[in-house]
Amino acid sequence: MTTKPADPVGATRPAASSAPSKAPLPPDLTFEMRFTSTPRGARLARRLAAVRLDAGGVPYGTDPHDAIVLIVAELTSNAVRHGHVPGRDFLLRLHAAPDGRTVRVEVTDTRAERHPRRPAAPEDAAGPEEAGRGLLLVSRLAARWDWHPCPDGPGKTVWAEYAFPARSRR
């Protein structure tokens, strides 16, 4: 017989950790997977990235974890919204630098003719729309970001690098 946990949400969600870990980020933290170019694919990519980051030493509930997951969410959402080609997937890749100080997020889609533009500052944007702010968020959270055409086929890769704060590293 099984018993029902007192807190069903806490039973399925890892405990949040606000204390930074002292161990360096493992340099072999790499995650790469193709996802369907749909909102569901973007959501799954975000969730799997969150799990892989936690398993790789960037715990749930920490500022770095939340920032990297938000970067993944914005880039995968853009790949679905602006880079969608029927019948083609997008590729998500997370990779920690060998020194463990940065995590690079790369999202590759197959639409070569639609390039990301540098976001306007909020005060420069016209109207109170909520859409169109994804790359602005990425530019504020990431140490740097850019895009490049795919060398081995149609499409482009949009990437962002998150740098851990020097003091806590996570």
Backbone torsions as a table, in degrees:
resi	resn	phi	psi	omega
1	MET	NA	137.8	177.4
2	THR	-102.5	154.0	178.0
3	THR	-112.0	149.3	179.9
4	LYS	-82.9	129.5	179.6
5	PRO	-66.7	150.2	179.5
6	ALA	-62.6	-35.7	180.0
7	ASP	-123.1	92.9	-175.8
8	PRO	-62.8	-30.5	178.3
9	VAL	-68.4	-46.3	179.9
10	GLY	-65.3	-24.4	-179.3
11	ALA	-71.8	-27.1	-178.0
12	THR	-105.8	-13.5	-178.1
13	ARG	-105.4	131.6	177.8
14	PRO	-61.6	148.5	179.5
15	ALA	-65.7	138.7	179.2
16	ALA	-75.5	142.4	178.7
17	SER	-124.9	119.6	-179.4
18	SER	-95.9	-14.2	179.9
19	ALA	-82.6	127.6	179.6
20	PRO	-68.8	144.6	178.8
21	SER	-84.7	147.5	-179.3
22	LYS	-88.6	-20.9	-177.6
23	ALA	-68.7	141.3	178.5
24	PRO	-68.5	151.4	177.4
25	LEU	-64.6	131.8	-177.9
26	PRO	-64.9	131.9	-177.9
27	PRO	-69.7	-14.6	-179.9
28	ASP	-91.7	12.1	176.5
29	LEU	-68.7	99.8	178.1
30	THR	-138.7	133.8	177.6
31	PHE	-137.5	128.6	-179.7
32	GLU	-142.5	129.4	-179.6
33	MET	-159.8	147.8	174.1
34	ARG	-91.2	144.5	178.9
35	PHE	-133.4	152.8	176.3
36	THR	-64.4	143.6	-177.7
37	SER	-82.1	66.2	-179.0
38	THR	-137.6	162.6	174.8
39	PRO	-55.9	-35.9	178.5
40	ARG	-65.4	-39.5	176.8
41	GLY	-63.1	-40.9	178.4
42	ALA	-64.7	-40.8	179.4
43	ARG	-65.2	-42.7	178.3
44	LEU	-64.5	-40.0	177.9
45	ALA	-60.7	-43.7	179.2
46	ARG	-62.8	-44.6	-178.0
47	ARG	-66.8	-42.2	178.6
48	LEU	-68.3	-35.9	175.9
49	ALA	-62.0	-41.9	178.9
50	ALA	-61.1	-43.0	179.3
51	VAL	-64.9	-45.1	-178.5
52	ARG	-65.7	-38.7	176.9
53	LEU	-62.3	-45.7	179.4
54	ASP	-61.0	-45.2	179.7
55	ALA	-65.7	-28.1	-179.1
56	GLY	-87.3	1.8	175.5
57	GLY	107.5	8.7	174.5
58	VAL	-111.0	93.8	-168.2
59	PRO	-68.3	149.4	171.8
60	TYR	-51.8	147.4	173.9
61	GLY	82.2	-2.2	177.4
62	THR	-94.3	156.1	179.9
63	ASP	-59.1	-44.6	178.1
64	PRO	-60.6	-42.6	179.1
65	HIS	-59.7	-49.1	-178.1
66	ASP	-63.3	-40.1	-179.3
67	ALA	-66.5	-44.5	-178.9
68	ILE	-66.2	-41.1	178.9
69	VAL	-64.8	-37.4	176.8
70	LEU	-66.2	-39.3	175.4
71	ILE	-60.8	-46.3	177.7
72	VAL	-58.8	-45.4	-178.5
73	ALA	-60.3	-44.6	-177.9
74	GLU	-68.6	-43.9	-178.3
75	LEU	-69.0	-38.6	178.8
76	THR	-71.6	-36.6	176.3
77	SER	-62.2	-42.1	177.4
78	ASN	-64.8	-37.5	178.6
79	ALA	-62.7	-38.0	179.2
80	VAL	-73.2	-43.9	-174.8
81	ARG	-75.9	-43.6	-172.8
82	HIS	-109.9	-16.1	-176.5
83	GLY	-113.0	8.0	-176.7
84	HIS	-67.8	129.1	169.8
85	VAL	-125.0	124.6	-177.4
86	PRO	-52.1	132.5	178.2
87	GLY	82.8	0.5	-179.6
88	ARG	-114.7	143.8	178.8
89	ASP	-93.8	172.1	167.9
90	PHE	-113.6	157.5	-178.1
91	LEU	-113.5	129.6	174.2
92	LEU	-109.2	134.5	175.7
93	ARG	-135.6	127.8	172.5
94	LEU	-113.3	136.7	-179.5
95	HIS	-149.7	130.4	175.3
96	ALA	-87.3	138.7	175.9
97	ALA	-65.0	154.3	-179.3
98	PRO	-56.1	-30.4	179.6
99	ASP	-82.5	-6.0	177.9
100	GLY	74.5	12.6	-176.6
101	ARG	-96.9	-14.9	179.1
102	THR	-137.4	154.1	171.1
103	VAL	-122.1	129.0	179.6
104	ARG	-103.2	130.0	176.5
105	VAL	-109.1	125.1	177.7
106	GLU	-125.7	133.4	176.0
107	VAL	-127.6	121.9	-177.7
108	THR	-112.6	127.6	173.4
109	ASP	-120.6	176.0	-174.3
110	THR	-106.0	11.2	177.5
111	ARG	-96.9	105.9	-174.6
112	ALA	-82.7	-25.8	-172.5
113	GLU	-84.3	-10.6	179.0
114	ARG	-106.9	108.3	-176.0
115	HIS	-103.8	144.4	176.7
116	PRO	-70.0	143.1	177.4
117	ARG	-108.0	149.7	176.2
118	ARG	-60.5	131.9	-175.9
119	PRO	-73.3	147.4	174.5
120	ALA	-79.3	151.0	175.5
121	ALA	-63.9	150.9	-177.3
122	PRO	-54.7	-35.6	-179.3
123	GLU	-73.0	-18.6	177.8
124	ASP	-88.3	-17.9	-177.0
125	ALA	-75.1	141.1	-179.8
126	ALA	-89.4	131.4	173.8
127	GLY	82.2	163.9	-177.7
128	PRO	-92.3	24.4	-178.1
129	GLU	-59.3	147.4	176.9
130	GLU	-91.7	-18.5	179.1
131	ALA	-81.6	159.2	175.9
132	GLY	85.5	12.9	-178.6
133	ARG	-107.3	0.9	-175.0
134	GLY	-60.0	-50.4	-179.2
135	LEU	-70.4	-24.8	173.8
136	LEU	-65.7	-43.6	176.0
137	LEU	-61.6	-44.5	179.8
138	VAL	-60.9	-43.1	-178.5
139	SER	-65.1	-28.1	179.1
140	ARG	-83.0	-31.5	-177.7
141	LEU	-87.2	-33.0	-175.2
142	ALA	-90.0	150.3	175.0
143	ALA	-67.1	-36.1	175.2
144	ARG	-161.3	157.8	177.7
145	TRP	-153.4	158.5	178.2
146	ASP	-170.8	-167.9	177.1
147	TRP	-146.7	160.9	174.7
148	HIS	-151.0	151.6	177.7
149	PRO	-68.9	152.2	177.1
150	CYS	-71.4	127.4	-179.5
151	PRO	-74.7	-21.4	-173.4
152	ASP	-112.8	22.1	178.6
153	GLY	164.8	-175.7	-179.9
154	PRO	-71.9	150.5	174.4
155	GLY	119.9	-170.2	-177.6
156	LYS	-148.8	159.2	174.8
157	THR	-119.1	125.2	173.2
158	VAL	-103.8	129.4	-176.3
159	TRP	-131.1	156.6	176.3
160	ALA	-145.9	142.8	177.6
161	GLU	-115.2	123.4	175.8
162	TYR	-95.7	125.5	177.5
163	ALA	-102.5	126.1	177.6
164	PHE	-66.6	141.9	176.0
165	PRO	-56.3	139.6	-174.9
166	ALA	-59.0	-33.5	-174.7
167	ARG	-75.6	-48.1	-173.6
168	SER	-100.4	-23.2	-176.4
169	ARG	62.3	-7.3	173.9
170	ARG	-153.5	NA	NA
